[in-house]
């Protein structure tokens, strides 16, 4: 469900905004709420704490009715699955 970044003509802006709003409204509600909470918390948290929160949110989302609706947080939020990054 990644962010829709595209330029639109002024005349089409309201219709495009409403389409994005509808897409969010039709999305997995628990997962979207968890994503919103993660974004807010990340402003004042360390990377380690943010990653712990994401892992916890993933676990919560996987036991809700959002899962059959495509509620995998990382896949829906970013449009692609996160891949582990090796840290040295």
PDB file of N, CA, C and O in Angstrom:
ATOM      1  N   UNK A   1       0.825  -1.183   0.000  1.00  0.00           N
ATOM      2  CA  UNK A   1       0.000   0.000   0.000  1.00  0.00           C
ATOM      3  C   UNK A   1       0.866   1.242   0.000  1.00  0.00           C
ATOM      4  O   UNK A   1       0.352   2.315   0.317  1.00  0.00           O
ATOM      5  N   UNK A   2       2.082   1.176  -0.317  1.00  0.00           N
ATOM      6  CA  UNK A   2       3.025   2.280  -0.247  1.00  0.00           C
ATOM      7  C   UNK A   2       2.438   3.614  -0.643  1.00  0.00           C
ATOM      8  O   UNK A   2       1.348   3.694  -1.211  1.00  0.00           O
ATOM      9  N   UNK A   3       3.176   4.654  -0.335  1.00  0.00           N
ATOM     10  CA  UNK A   3       2.644   5.987  -0.651  1.00  0.00           C
ATOM     11  C   UNK A   3       2.480   6.160  -2.150  1.00  0.00           C
ATOM     12  O   UNK A   3       3.332   5.743  -2.935  1.00  0.00           O
ATOM     13  N   UNK A   4       1.390   6.770  -2.532  1.00  0.00           N
ATOM     14  CA  UNK A   4       1.143   7.074  -3.938  1.00  0.00           C
ATOM     15  C   UNK A   4       1.729   8.450  -4.213  1.00  0.00           C
ATOM     16  O   UNK A   4       1.156   9.466  -3.820  1.00  0.00           O
ATOM     17  N   UNK A   5       2.864   8.481  -4.884  1.00  0.00           N
ATOM     18  CA  UNK A   5       3.521   9.742  -5.189  1.00  0.00           C
ATOM     19  C   UNK A   5       3.432   9.982  -6.689  1.00  0.00           C
ATOM     20  O   UNK A   5       4.151   9.372  -7.480  1.00  0.00           O
ATOM     21  N   UNK A   6       2.544  10.873  -7.055  1.00  0.00           N
ATOM     22  CA  UNK A   6       2.447  11.221  -8.457  1.00  0.00           C
ATOM     23  C   UNK A   6       1.894  12.630  -8.565  1.00  0.00           C
ATOM     24  O   UNK A   6       1.103  13.069  -7.731  1.00  0.00           O
ATOM     25  N   UNK A   7       2.321  13.326  -9.599  1.00  0.00           N
ATOM     26  CA  UNK A   7       1.820  14.671  -9.850  1.00  0.00           C
ATOM     27  C   UNK A   7       0.482  14.572 -10.569  1.00  0.00           C
ATOM     28  O   UNK A   7       0.301  13.752 -11.469  1.00  0.00           O
ATOM     29  N   UNK A   8      -0.442  15.417 -10.158  1.00  0.00           N
ATOM     30  CA  UNK A   8      -1.745  15.457 -10.824  1.00  0.00           C
ATOM     31  C   UNK A   8      -2.084  16.909 -11.144  1.00  0.00           C
ATOM     32  O   UNK A   8      -1.624  17.833 -10.473  1.00  0.00           O
ATOM     33  N   UNK A   9      -2.882  17.085 -12.164  1.00  0.00           N
ATOM     34  CA  UNK A   9      -3.354  18.423 -12.511  1.00  0.00           C
ATOM     35  C   UNK A   9      -4.229  18.963 -11.391  1.00  0.00           C
ATOM     36  O   UNK A   9      -4.889  18.207 -10.678  1.00  0.00           O
ATOM     37  N   UNK A  10      -4.224  20.285 -11.248  1.00  0.00           N
ATOM     38  CA  UNK A  10      -5.049  20.921 -10.222  1.00  0.00           C
ATOM     39  C   UNK A  10      -6.506  20.477 -10.308  1.00  0.00           C
ATOM     40  O   UNK A  10      -7.148  20.239  -9.285  1.00  0.00           O
ATOM     41  N   UNK A  11      -7.018  20.368 -11.512  1.00  0.00           N
ATOM     42  CA  UNK A  11      -8.419  20.003 -11.704  1.00  0.00           C
ATOM     43  C   UNK A  11      -8.718  18.585 -11.215  1.00  0.00           C
ATOM     44  O   UNK A  11      -9.861  18.276 -10.879  1.00  0.00           O
ATOM     45  N   UNK A  12      -7.702  17.723 -11.172  1.00  0.00           N
ATOM     46  CA  UNK A  12      -7.888  16.331 -10.762  1.00  0.00           C
ATOM     47  C   UNK A  12      -7.526  16.077  -9.301  1.00  0.00           C
ATOM     48  O   UNK A  12      -7.718  14.971  -8.796  1.00  0.00           O
ATOM     49  N   UNK A  13      -7.005  17.092  -8.627  1.00  0.00           N
ATOM     50  CA  UNK A  13      -6.477  16.894  -7.274  1.00  0.00           C
ATOM     51  C   UNK A  13      -7.514  16.345  -6.298  1.00  0.00           C
ATOM     52  O   UNK A  13      -7.233  15.385  -5.580  1.00  0.00           O
ATOM     53  N   UNK A  14      -8.684  16.926  -6.259  1.00  0.00           N
ATOM     54  CA  UNK A  14      -9.708  16.462  -5.313  1.00  0.00           C
ATOM     55  C   UNK A  14     -10.093  15.013  -5.590  1.00  0.00           C
ATOM     56  O   UNK A  14     -10.187  14.213  -4.659  1.00  0.00           O
ATOM     57  N   UNK A  15     -10.316  14.666  -6.853  1.00  0.00           N
ATOM     58  CA  UNK A  15     -10.684  13.286  -7.180  1.00  0.00           C
ATOM     59  C   UNK A  15      -9.578  12.310  -6.806  1.00  0.00           C
ATOM     60  O   UNK A  15      -9.853  11.230  -6.283  1.00  0.00           O
ATOM     61  N   UNK A  16      -8.324  12.684  -7.071  1.00  0.00           N
ATOM     62  CA  UNK A  16      -7.191  11.815  -6.721  1.00  0.00           C
ATOM     63  C   UNK A  16      -7.065  11.671  -5.211  1.00  0.00           C
ATOM     64  O   UNK A  16      -6.812  10.576  -4.708  1.00  0.00           O
ATOM     65  N   UNK A  17      -7.241  12.770  -4.487  1.00  0.00           N
ATOM     66  CA  UNK A  17      -7.170  12.723  -3.023  1.00  0.00           C
ATOM     67  C   UNK A  17      -8.275  11.840  -2.445  1.00  0.00           C
ATOM     68  O   UNK A  17      -8.047  11.078  -1.506  1.00  0.00           O
ATOM     69  N   UNK A  18      -9.452  11.949  -3.008  1.00  0.00           N
ATOM     70  CA  UNK A  18     -10.566  11.114  -2.544  1.00  0.00           C
ATOM     71  C   UNK A  18     -10.309   9.637  -2.842  1.00  0.00           C
ATOM     72  O   UNK A  18     -10.682   8.775  -2.045  1.00  0.00           O
ATOM     73  N   UNK A  19      -9.683   9.336  -3.971  1.00  0.00           N
ATOM     74  CA  UNK A  19      -9.367   7.946  -4.311  1.00  0.00           C
ATOM     75  C   UNK A  19      -8.352   7.369  -3.324  1.00  0.00           C
ATOM     76  O   UNK A  19      -8.478   6.219  -2.902  1.00  0.00           O
ATOM     77  N   UNK A  20      -7.349   8.162  -2.959  1.00  0.00           N
ATOM     78  CA  UNK A  20      -6.362   7.701  -1.975  1.00  0.00           C
ATOM     79  C   UNK A  20      -7.038   7.517  -0.619  1.00  0.00           C
ATOM     80  O   UNK A  20      -6.779   6.535   0.077  1.00  0.00           O
ATOM     81  N   UNK A  21      -7.901   8.457  -0.243  1.00  0.00           N
ATOM     82  CA  UNK A  21      -8.617   8.343   1.034  1.00  0.00           C
ATOM     83  C   UNK A  21      -9.479   7.085   1.067  1.00  0.00           C
ATOM     84  O   UNK A  21      -9.546   6.403   2.090  1.00  0.00           O
ATOM     85  N   UNK A  22     -10.138   6.776  -0.046  1.00  0.00           N
ATOM     86  CA  UNK A  22     -10.968   5.565  -0.103  1.00  0.00           C
ATOM     87  C   UNK A  22     -10.113   4.316   0.008  1.00  0.00           C
ATOM     88  O   UNK A  22     -10.499   3.354   0.671  1.00  0.00           O
ATOM     89  N   UNK A  23      -8.958   4.325  -0.636  1.00  0.00           N
ATOM     90  CA  UNK A  23      -8.035   3.183  -0.570  1.00  0.00           C
ATOM     91  C   UNK A  23      -7.609   2.940   0.879  1.00  0.00           C
ATOM     92  O   UNK A  23      -7.541   1.793   1.320  1.00  0.00           O
ATOM     93  N   UNK A  24      -7.327   4.003   1.611  1.00  0.00           N
ATOM     94  CA  UNK A  24      -6.970   3.864   3.031  1.00  0.00           C
ATOM     95  C   UNK A  24      -8.166   3.382   3.843  1.00  0.00           C
ATOM     96  O   UNK A  24      -8.021   2.513   4.702  1.00  0.00           O
ATOM     97  N   UNK A  25      -9.335   3.934   3.580  1.00  0.00           N
ATOM     98  CA  UNK A  25     -10.539   3.534   4.315  1.00  0.00           C
ATOM     99  C   UNK A  25     -10.871   2.061   4.097  1.00  0.00           C
ATOM    100  O   UNK A  25     -11.398   1.404   4.995  1.00  0.00           O
ATOM    101  N   UNK A  26     -10.565   1.540   2.910  1.00  0.00           N
ATOM    102  CA  UNK A  26     -10.839   0.144   2.595  1.00  0.00           C
ATOM    103  C   UNK A  26      -9.728  -0.794   3.073  1.00  0.00           C
ATOM    104  O   UNK A  26      -9.853  -2.014   2.960  1.00  0.00           O
ATOM    105  N   UNK A  27      -8.658  -0.232   3.598  1.00  0.00           N
ATOM    106  CA  UNK A  27      -7.509  -1.032   4.010  1.00  0.00           C
ATOM    107  C   UNK A  27      -7.729  -1.744   5.334  1.00  0.00           C
ATOM    108  O   UNK A  27      -8.788  -1.618   5.949  1.00  0.00           O
ATOM    109  N   UNK A  28      -6.723  -2.493   5.768  1.00  0.00           N
ATOM    110  CA  UNK A  28      -6.821  -3.241   7.022  1.00  0.00           C
ATOM    111  C   UNK A  28      -6.749  -2.289   8.228  1.00  0.00           C
ATOM    112  O   UNK A  28      -5.694  -1.705   8.474  1.00  0.00           O
ATOM    113  N   UNK A  29      -7.839  -2.118   8.982  1.00  0.00           N
ATOM    114  CA  UNK A  29      -7.902  -1.072  10.003  1.00  0.00           C
ATOM    115  C   UNK A  29      -6.915  -1.246  11.157  1.00  0.00           C
ATOM    116  O   UNK A  29      -6.311  -0.268  11.597  1.00  0.00           O
ATOM    117  N   UNK A  30      -6.745  -2.445  11.644  1.00  0.00           N
ATOM    118  CA  UNK A  30      -5.822  -2.650  12.770  1.00  0.00           C
ATOM    119  C   UNK A  30      -4.401  -2.343  12.327  1.00  0.00           C
ATOM    120  O   UNK A  30      -3.668  -1.634  13.017  1.00  0.00           O
ATOM    121  N   UNK A  31      -4.017  -2.872  11.186  1.00  0.00           N
ATOM    122  CA  UNK A  31      -2.662  -2.648  10.683  1.00  0.00           C
ATOM    123  C   UNK A  31      -2.397  -1.179  10.422  1.00  0.00           C
ATOM    124  O   UNK A  31      -1.326  -0.672  10.757  1.00  0.00           O
ATOM    125  N   UNK A  32      -3.358  -0.492   9.827  1.00  0.00           N
ATOM    126  CA  UNK A  32      -3.169   0.932   9.571  1.00  0.00           C
ATOM    127  C   UNK A  32      -3.044   1.714  10.875  1.00  0.00           C
ATOM    128  O   UNK A  32      -2.265   2.664  10.956  1.00  0.00           O
ATOM    129  N   UNK A  33      -3.796   1.325  11.881  1.00  0.00           N
ATOM    130  CA  UNK A  33      -3.663   1.967  13.193  1.00  0.00           C
ATOM    131  C   UNK A  33      -2.301   1.719  13.810  1.00  0.00           C
ATOM    132  O   UNK A  33      -1.706   2.618  14.403  1.00  0.00           O
ATOM    133  N   UNK A  34      -1.810   0.498  13.669  1.00  0.00           N
ATOM    134  CA  UNK A  34      -0.481   0.177  14.186  1.00  0.00           C
ATOM    135  C   UNK A  34       0.594   0.966  13.443  1.00  0.00           C
ATOM    136  O   UNK A  34       1.547   1.447  14.056  1.00  0.00           O
ATOM    137  N   UNK A  35       0.444   1.096  12.137  1.00  0.00           N
ATOM    138  CA  UNK A  35       1.402   1.876  11.349  1.00  0.00           C
ATOM    139  C   UNK A  35       1.405   3.330  11.818  1.00  0.00           C
ATOM    140  O   UNK A  35       2.468   3.923  12.004  1.00  0.00           O
ATOM    141  N   UNK A  36       0.231   3.898  12.007  1.00  0.00           N
ATOM    142  CA  UNK A  36       0.138   5.282  12.467  1.00  0.00           C
ATOM    143  C   UNK A  36       0.836   5.444  13.817  1.00  0.00           C
ATOM    144  O   UNK A  36       1.573   6.406  14.031  1.00  0.00           O
ATOM    145  N   UNK A  37       0.601   4.504  14.714  1.00  0.00           N
ATOM    146  CA  UNK A  37       1.260   4.563  16.022  1.00  0.00           C
ATOM    147  C   UNK A  37       2.774   4.450  15.914  1.00  0.00           C
ATOM    148  O   UNK A  37       3.506   5.129  16.634  1.00  0.00           O
ATOM    149  N   UNK A  38       3.240   3.589  15.010  1.00  0.00           N
ATOM    150  CA  UNK A  38       4.682   3.429  14.819  1.00  0.00           C
ATOM    151  C   UNK A  38       5.314   4.704  14.279  1.00  0.00           C
ATOM    152  O   UNK A  38       6.396   5.096  14.716  1.00  0.00           O
ATOM    153  N   UNK A  39       4.652   5.344  13.344  1.00  0.00           N
ATOM    154  CA  UNK A  39       5.191   6.588  12.782  1.00  0.00           C
ATOM    155  C   UNK A  39       5.289   7.648  13.866  1.00  0.00           C
ATOM    156  O   UNK A  39       6.310   8.326  13.985  1.00  0.00           O
ATOM    157  N   UNK A  40       4.238   7.795  14.655  1.00  0.00           N
ATOM    158  CA  UNK A  40       4.254   8.785  15.735  1.00  0.00           C
ATOM    159  C   UNK A  40       5.347   8.480  16.760  1.00  0.00           C
ATOM    160  O   UNK A  40       6.069   9.381  17.187  1.00  0.00           O
ATOM    161  N   UNK A  41       5.467   7.218  17.153  1.00  0.00           N
ATOM    162  CA  UNK A  41       6.455   6.839  18.167  1.00  0.00           C
ATOM    163  C   UNK A  41       7.886   6.984  17.662  1.00  0.00           C
ATOM    164  O   UNK A  41       8.792   7.287  18.438  1.00  0.00           O
ATOM    165  N   UNK A  42       8.092   6.770  16.369  1.00  0.00           N
ATOM    166  CA  UNK A  42       9.450   6.794  15.810  1.00  0.00           C
ATOM    167  C   UNK A  42      10.095   8.170  15.911  1.00  0.00           C
ATOM    168  O   UNK A  42      11.322   8.267  15.930  1.00  0.00           O
ATOM    169  N   UNK A  43       9.304   9.231  15.976  1.00  0.00           N
ATOM    170  CA  UNK A  43       9.872  10.575  16.065  1.00  0.00           C
ATOM    171  C   UNK A  43      10.721  10.747  17.310  1.00  0.00           C
ATOM    172  O   UNK A  43      11.694  11.502  17.297  1.00  0.00           O
ATOM    173  N   UNK A  44      10.368  10.061  18.382  1.00  0.00           N
ATOM    174  CA  UNK A  44      11.053  10.259  19.659  1.00  0.00           C
ATOM    175  C   UNK A  44      11.684   8.981  20.195  1.00  0.00           C
ATOM    176  O   UNK A  44      11.925   8.867  21.397  1.00  0.00           O
ATOM    177  N   UNK A  45      11.951   8.028  19.326  1.00  0.00           N
ATOM    178  CA  UNK A  45      12.487   6.739  19.763  1.00  0.00           C
ATOM    179  C   UNK A  45      13.803   6.443  19.060  1.00  0.00           C
ATOM    180  O   UNK A  45      14.095   6.978  17.990  1.00  0.00           O
ATOM    181  N   UNK A  46      14.574   5.592  19.678  1.00  0.00           N
ATOM    182  CA  UNK A  46      15.806   5.132  19.046  1.00  0.00           C
ATOM    183  C   UNK A  46      15.465   4.145  17.928  1.00  0.00           C
ATOM    184  O   UNK A  46      14.344   3.643  17.850  1.00  0.00           O
ATOM    185  N   UNK A  47      16.436   3.880  17.078  1.00  0.00           N
ATOM    186  CA  UNK A  47      16.218   2.902  16.001  1.00  0.00           C
ATOM    187  C   UNK A  47      15.891   1.536  16.599  1.00  0.00           C
ATOM    188  O   UNK A  47      14.976   0.857  16.132  1.00  0.00           O
ATOM    189  N   UNK A  48      16.628   1.134  17.622  1.00  0.00           N
ATOM    190  CA  UNK A  48      16.390  -0.175  18.244  1.00  0.00           C
ATOM    191  C   UNK A  48      14.965  -0.263  18.790  1.00  0.00           C
ATOM    192  O   UNK A  48      14.291  -1.277  18.609  1.00  0.00           O
ATOM    193  N   UNK A  49      14.512   0.783  19.450  1.00  0.00           N
ATOM    194  CA  UNK A  49      13.163   0.798  20.003  1.00  0.00           C
ATOM    195  C   UNK A  49      12.114   0.775  18.888  1.00  0.00           C
ATOM    196  O   UNK A  49      11.093   0.097  19.001  1.00  0.00           O
ATOM    197  N   UNK A  50      12.374   1.513  17.821  1.00  0.00           N
ATOM    198  CA  UNK A  50      11.460   1.538  16.682  1.00  0.00           C
ATOM    199  C   UNK A  50      11.346   0.165  16.037  1.00  0.00           C
ATOM    200  O   UNK A  50      10.248  -0.270  15.689  1.00  0.00           O
ATOM    201  N   UNK A  51      12.477  -0.520  15.876  1.00  0.00           N
ATOM    202  CA  UNK A  51      12.453  -1.858  15.289  1.00  0.00           C
ATOM    203  C   UNK A  51      11.751  -2.854  16.208  1.00  0.00           C
ATOM    204  O   UNK A  51      11.033  -3.734  15.734  1.00  0.00           O
ATOM    205  N   UNK A  52      11.954  -2.722  17.529  1.00  0.00           N
ATOM    206  CA  UNK A  52      11.237  -3.580  18.479  1.00  0.00           C
ATOM    207  C   UNK A  52       9.731  -3.345  18.380  1.00  0.00           C
ATOM    208  O   UNK A  52       8.947  -4.294  18.418  1.00  0.00           O
ATOM    209  N   UNK A  53       9.330  -2.083  18.254  1.00  0.00           N
ATOM    210  CA  UNK A  53       7.914  -1.751  18.126  1.00  0.00           C
ATOM    211  C   UNK A  53       7.342  -2.328  16.842  1.00  0.00           C
ATOM    212  O   UNK A  53       6.212  -2.818  16.828  1.00  0.00           O
ATOM    213  N   UNK A  54       8.117  -2.274  15.759  1.00  0.00           N
ATOM    214  CA  UNK A  54       7.633  -2.846  14.498  1.00  0.00           C
ATOM    215  C   UNK A  54       7.443  -4.355  14.633  1.00  0.00           C
ATOM    216  O   UNK A  54       6.441  -4.900  14.169  1.00  0.00           O
ATOM    217  N   UNK A  55       8.395  -5.027  15.264  1.00  0.00           N
ATOM    218  CA  UNK A  55       8.266  -6.475  15.449  1.00  0.00           C
ATOM    219  C   UNK A  55       7.034  -6.812  16.281  1.00  0.00           C
ATOM    220  O   UNK A  55       6.304  -7.754  15.972  1.00  0.00           O
ATOM    221  N   UNK A  56       6.812  -6.047  17.321  1.00  0.00           N
ATOM    222  CA  UNK A  56       5.637  -6.267  18.172  1.00  0.00           C
ATOM    223  C   UNK A  56       4.345  -6.014  17.395  1.00  0.00           C
ATOM    224  O   UNK A  56       3.376  -6.763  17.523  1.00  0.00           O
ATOM    225  N   UNK A  57       4.343  -4.961  16.595  1.00  0.00           N
ATOM    226  CA  UNK A  57       3.157  -4.642  15.796  1.00  0.00           C
ATOM    227  C   UNK A  57       2.890  -5.718  14.754  1.00  0.00           C
ATOM    228  O   UNK A  57       1.739  -6.064  14.491  1.00  0.00           O
ATOM    229  N   UNK A  58       3.953  -6.244  14.164  1.00  0.00           N
ATOM    230  CA  UNK A  58       3.785  -7.334  13.193  1.00  0.00           C
ATOM    231  C   UNK A  58       3.106  -8.529  13.873  1.00  0.00           C
ATOM    232  O   UNK A  58       2.172  -9.119  13.331  1.00  0.00           O
ATOM    233  N   UNK A  59       3.588  -8.868  15.056  1.00  0.00           N
ATOM    234  CA  UNK A  59       3.013 -10.012  15.773  1.00  0.00           C
ATOM    235  C   UNK A  59       1.532  -9.776  16.062  1.00  0.00           C
ATOM    236  O   UNK A  59       0.718 -10.686  15.905  1.00  0.00           O
ATOM    237  N   UNK A  60       1.176  -8.555  16.487  1.00  0.00           N
ATOM    238  CA  UNK A  60      -0.230  -8.243  16.754  1.00  0.00           C
ATOM    239  C   UNK A  60      -1.068  -8.312  15.482  1.00  0.00           C
ATOM    240  O   UNK A  60      -2.177  -8.846  15.498  1.00  0.00           O
ATOM    241  N   UNK A  61      -0.544  -7.773  14.378  1.00  0.00           N
ATOM    242  CA  UNK A  61      -1.309  -7.745  13.133  1.00  0.00           C
ATOM    243  C   UNK A  61      -1.562  -9.146  12.593  1.00  0.00           C
ATOM    244  O   UNK A  61      -2.597  -9.398  11.975  1.00  0.00           O
ATOM    245  N   UNK A  62      -0.628 -10.054  12.822  1.00  0.00           N
ATOM    246  CA  UNK A  62      -0.772 -11.401  12.271  1.00  0.00           C
ATOM    247  C   UNK A  62      -1.823 -12.237  12.986  1.00  0.00           C
ATOM    248  O   UNK A  62      -2.173 -13.317  12.509  1.00  0.00           O
ATOM    249  N   UNK A  63      -2.334 -11.766  14.116  1.00  0.00           N
ATOM    250  CA  UNK A  63      -3.384 -12.525  14.808  1.00  0.00           C
ATOM    251  C   UNK A  63      -4.730 -11.796  14.762  1.00  0.00           C
ATOM    252  O   UNK A  63      -5.634 -12.099  15.542  1.00  0.00           O
ATOM    253  N   UNK A  64      -4.854 -10.848  13.856  1.00  0.00           N
ATOM    254  CA  UNK A  64      -6.125 -10.136  13.692  1.00  0.00           C
ATOM    255  C   UNK A  64      -6.775 -10.552  12.382  1.00  0.00           C
ATOM    256  O   UNK A  64      -6.192 -11.295  11.592  1.00  0.00           O
ATOM    257  N   UNK A  65      -7.973 -10.069  12.167  1.00  0.00           N
ATOM    258  CA  UNK A  65      -8.666 -10.329  10.906  1.00  0.00           C
ATOM    259  C   UNK A  65      -8.054  -9.534   9.752  1.00  0.00           C
ATOM    260  O   UNK A  65      -8.456  -9.704   8.601  1.00  0.00           O
ATOM    261  N   UNK A  66      -7.088  -8.669  10.054  1.00  0.00           N
ATOM    262  CA  UNK A  66      -6.416  -7.917   8.983  1.00  0.00           C
ATOM    263  C   UNK A  66      -5.581  -8.828   8.089  1.00  0.00           C
ATOM    264  O   UNK A  66      -5.416  -8.536   6.905  1.00  0.00           O
ATOM    265  N   UNK A  67      -5.060  -9.905   8.619  1.00  0.00           N
ATOM    266  CA  UNK A  67      -4.152 -10.748   7.838  1.00  0.00           C
ATOM    267  C   UNK A  67      -4.778 -11.226   6.534  1.00  0.00           C
ATOM    268  O   UNK A  67      -4.152 -11.077   5.484  1.00  0.00           O
ATOM    269  N   UNK A  68      -5.977 -11.790   6.548  1.00  0.00           N
ATOM    270  CA  UNK A  68      -6.563 -12.210   5.268  1.00  0.00           C
ATOM    271  C   UNK A  68      -6.861 -11.033   4.330  1.00  0.00           C
ATOM    272  O   UNK A  68      -7.002 -11.221   3.121  1.00  0.00           O
ATOM    273  N   UNK A  69      -6.956  -9.834   4.884  1.00  0.00           N
ATOM    274  CA  UNK A  69      -7.233  -8.641   4.075  1.00  0.00           C
ATOM    275  C   UNK A  69      -5.950  -8.019   3.550  1.00  0.00           C
ATOM    276  O   UNK A  69      -5.983  -6.945   2.949  1.00  0.00           O
ATOM    277  N   UNK A  70      -4.822  -8.678   3.769  1.00  0.00           N
ATOM    278  CA  UNK A  70      -3.553  -8.127   3.300  1.00  0.00           C
ATOM    279  C   UNK A  70      -2.929  -7.213   4.316  1.00  0.00           C
ATOM    280  O   UNK A  70      -2.322  -6.203   3.960  1.00  0.00           O
ATOM    281  N   UNK A  71      -3.070  -7.555   5.579  1.00  0.00           N
ATOM    282  CA  UNK A  71      -2.622  -6.677   6.647  1.00  0.00           C
ATOM    283  C   UNK A  71      -1.190  -6.821   7.081  1.00  0.00           C
ATOM    284  O   UNK A  71      -0.851  -6.363   8.172  1.00  0.00           O
ATOM    285  N   UNK A  72      -0.331  -7.429   6.298  1.00  0.00           N
ATOM    286  CA  UNK A  72       1.081  -7.488   6.667  1.00  0.00           C
ATOM    287  C   UNK A  72       1.621  -6.070   6.645  1.00  0.00           C
ATOM    288  O   UNK A  72       1.678  -5.440   5.589  1.00  0.00           O
ATOM    289  N   UNK A  73       2.011  -5.571   7.792  1.00  0.00           N
ATOM    290  CA  UNK A  73       2.413  -4.172   7.903  1.00  0.00           C
ATOM    291  C   UNK A  73       3.515  -3.782   6.932  1.00  0.00           C
ATOM    292  O   UNK A  73       3.389  -2.794   6.208  1.00  0.00           O
ATOM    293  N   UNK A  74       4.585  -4.548   6.914  1.00  0.00           N
ATOM    294  CA  UNK A  74       5.721  -4.121   6.091  1.00  0.00           C
ATOM    295  C   UNK A  74       5.384  -4.188   4.618  1.00  0.00           C
ATOM    296  O   UNK A  74       5.776  -3.299   3.861  1.00  0.00           O
ATOM    297  N   UNK A  75       4.680  -5.197   4.195  1.00  0.00           N
ATOM    298  CA  UNK A  75       4.369  -5.322   2.769  1.00  0.00           C
ATOM    299  C   UNK A  75       3.378  -4.255   2.336  1.00  0.00           C
ATOM    300  O   UNK A  75       3.505  -3.692   1.249  1.00  0.00           O
ATOM    301  N   UNK A  76       2.394  -3.973   3.180  1.00  0.00           N
ATOM    302  CA  UNK A  76       1.384  -2.999   2.797  1.00  0.00           C
ATOM    303  C   UNK A  76       1.883  -1.568   2.965  1.00  0.00           C
ATOM    304  O   UNK A  76       1.532  -0.700   2.167  1.00  0.00           O
ATOM    305  N   UNK A  77       2.683  -1.311   3.976  1.00  0.00           N
ATOM    306  CA  UNK A  77       3.138   0.055   4.213  1.00  0.00           C
ATOM    307  C   UNK A  77       4.167   0.497   3.193  1.00  0.00           C
ATOM    308  O   UNK A  77       4.157   1.647   2.755  1.00  0.00           O
ATOM    309  N   UNK A  78       5.045  -0.397   2.818  1.00  0.00           N
ATOM    310  CA  UNK A  78       6.126   0.006   1.929  1.00  0.00           C
ATOM    311  C   UNK A  78       5.922  -0.454   0.503  1.00  0.00           C
ATOM    312  O   UNK A  78       6.627   0.001  -0.398  1.00  0.00           O
ATOM    313  N   UNK A  79       4.976  -1.345   0.279  1.00  0.00           N
ATOM    314  CA  UNK A  79       4.768  -1.854  -1.060  1.00  0.00           C
ATOM    315  C   UNK A  79       5.683  -3.020  -1.392  1.00  0.00           C
ATOM    316  O   UNK A  79       5.573  -3.600  -2.472  1.00  0.00           O
ATOM    317  N   UNK A  80       6.564  -3.366  -0.504  1.00  0.00           N
ATOM    318  CA  UNK A  80       7.481  -4.494  -0.711  1.00  0.00           C
ATOM    319  C   UNK A  80       7.895  -5.033   0.643  1.00  0.00           C
ATOM    320  O   UNK A  80       7.862  -4.312   1.640  1.00  0.00           O
ATOM    321  N   UNK A  81       8.280  -6.277   0.681  1.00  0.00           N
ATOM    322  CA  UNK A  81       8.725  -6.856   1.938  1.00  0.00           C
ATOM    323  C   UNK A  81      10.086  -6.309   2.319  1.00  0.00           C
ATOM    324  O   UNK A  81      10.963  -6.136   1.473  1.00  0.00           O
ATOM    325  N   UNK A  82      10.250  -6.037   3.617  1.00  0.00           N
ATOM    326  CA  UNK A  82      11.555  -5.613   4.112  1.00  0.00           C
ATOM    327  C   UNK A  82      12.506  -6.788   4.060  1.00  0.00           C
ATOM    328  O   UNK A  82      12.113  -7.926   4.317  1.00  0.00           O
ATOM    329  N   UNK A  83      13.713  -6.527   3.740  1.00  0.00           N
ATOM    330  CA  UNK A  83      14.744  -7.555   3.762  1.00  0.00           C
ATOM    331  C   UNK A  83      15.731  -7.212   4.870  1.00  0.00           C
ATOM    332  O   UNK A  83      16.071  -6.041   5.036  1.00  0.00           O
ATOM    333  N   UNK A  84      16.203  -8.195   5.632  1.00  0.00           N
ATOM    334  CA  UNK A  84      17.175  -7.901   6.693  1.00  0.00           C
ATOM    335  C   UNK A  84      18.436  -7.277   6.116  1.00  0.00           C
ATOM    336  O   UNK A  84      18.882  -7.640   5.027  1.00  0.00           O
ATOM    337  N   UNK A  85      18.991  -6.356   6.840  1.00  0.00           N
ATOM    338  CA  UNK A  85      20.235  -5.710   6.440  1.00  0.00           C
ATOM    339  C   UNK A  85      21.323  -6.167   7.388  1.00  0.00           C
ATOM    340  O   UNK A  85      21.190  -6.053   8.607  1.00  0.00           O
ATOM    341  N   UNK A  86      22.398  -6.684   6.822  1.00  0.00           N
ATOM    342  CA  UNK A  86      23.525  -7.113   7.652  1.00  0.00           C
ATOM    343  C   UNK A  86      24.257  -5.888   8.181  1.00  0.00           C
ATOM    344  O   UNK A  86      24.665  -5.014   7.416  1.00  0.00           O
ATOM    345  N   UNK A  87      24.414  -5.837   9.469  1.00  0.00           N
ATOM    346  CA  UNK A  87      25.132  -4.725  10.108  1.00  0.00           C
ATOM    347  C   UNK A  87      26.497  -5.212  10.530  1.00  0.00           C
ATOM    348  O   UNK A  87      26.619  -6.284  11.124  1.00  0.00           O
ATOM    349  N   UNK A  88      27.519  -4.443  10.233  1.00  0.00           N
ATOM    350  CA  UNK A  88      28.869  -4.843  10.652  1.00  0.00           C
ATOM    351  C   UNK A  88      29.418  -3.900  11.665  1.00  0.00           C
ATOM    352  O   UNK A  88      30.543  -4.081  12.130  1.00  0.00           O
TER     353      UNK A  88
END
